Amino acid sequence: HGQRKERRDKVAAQMILQSYLESPARLSLAAPVEKAWRKLGDPPPPILVALSGGPDSVALLRALQSCCLGRVVPAHLNHLLRGEAGDADEAFCASLGAVCG
């Protein structure tokens, strides 16, 4: 049961990621994010991104990754308060981290 759930979570993560990568919204978010990041210094510092697994944090992560070239660290905290839903969020975020590099 656990392996099936983990595989299902990974497939869902890949589907969400693919739909985002094909979205025109990705392009409109990346430019202002890069501009703000470059104002932080030369070279700009690494960025720690709090990742809930929701669409807002995933979009921010992807926008930062598109301009920060390996300087983005996704971070997720499972507070163990939401049972299987929290575990699913954790698995999704971990799969994004794996895809993110």
FITIDREN-343524 format. One record per residue (C-alpha): residue number from 1; x, z negated, y negated. Coordinates in steps of 0.02 Angstrom, whole numbers. Last residue first. Layout:
   k      u      w      v
 NUM      X      Z      Y
...
//
This chain:
   k      u      w      v
 101    896    416   -949
 100    724    447  -1016
  99    650    494   -849
  98    708    328   -776
  97    651    236   -930
  96    484    325   -920
  95    472    272   -737
  94    507     93   -787
  93    371    102   -918
  92    245    163   -789
  91    298     31   -664
  90    281   -106   -796
  89    111    -42   -850
  88     55    -41   -668
  87    118   -220   -645
  86     22   -274   -799
  85   -137   -194   -731
  84   -104   -272   -560
  83   -104   -448   -630
  82   -131   -462   -817
  81    -34   -620   -862
  80    134   -579   -783
  79    214   -566   -956
  78    283   -394   -910
  77    410   -353  -1045
  76    459   -173  -1080
  75    615   -107  -1166
  74    663     75  -1197
  73    843     96  -1258
  72    874    243  -1374
  71   1048    304  -1426
  70   1057    443  -1298
  69   1029    583  -1421
  68    936    502  -1566
  67    832    652  -1617
  66    718    695  -1471
  65    736    522  -1399
  64    661    445  -1555
  63    509    558  -1545
  62    491    522  -1360
  61    497    333  -1384
  60    376    341  -1531
  59    254    446  -1428
  58    268    324  -1282
  57    240    175  -1399
  56     83    253  -1472
  55     13    320  -1308
  54     17    153  -1219
  53    155    105  -1098
  52    194    -54  -1193
  51    369      1  -1242
  50    467    -97  -1371
  49    600     27  -1426
  48    781    -33  -1449
  47    872     90  -1561
  46   1060    124  -1560
  45   1137    130  -1734
  44   1147    282  -1848
  43   1323    354  -1868
  42   1324    345  -2014
  41   1191    220  -2059
  40   1008    172  -2053
  39    950    320  -2159
  38    974    433  -2007
  37    834    341  -1917
  36    709    370  -2058
  35    742    558  -2059
  34    735    567  -1870
  33    565    480  -1866
  32    501    594  -2004
  31    553    750  -1905
  30    498    692  -1730
  29    316    654  -1769
  28    258    831  -1809
  27    348    904  -1658
  26    274    782  -1534
  25     99    812  -1603
  24    114    994  -1547
  23     92    931  -1368
  22    185   1008  -1221
  21    305    861  -1207
  20    158    743  -1219
  19     63    826  -1077
  18    221    821   -971
  17    249    637  -1005
  16     70    593   -961
  15     82    691   -798
  14    251    614   -755
  13    186    439   -786
  12     33    472   -677
  11    144    537   -536
  10    256    383   -551
   9    107    265   -546
   8     37    354   -392
   7    207    339   -306
   6    214    152   -346
   5     37    129   -282
   4     76    221   -120
   3    234    118    -97
   2    139    -44   -122
   1      0      0      0
//
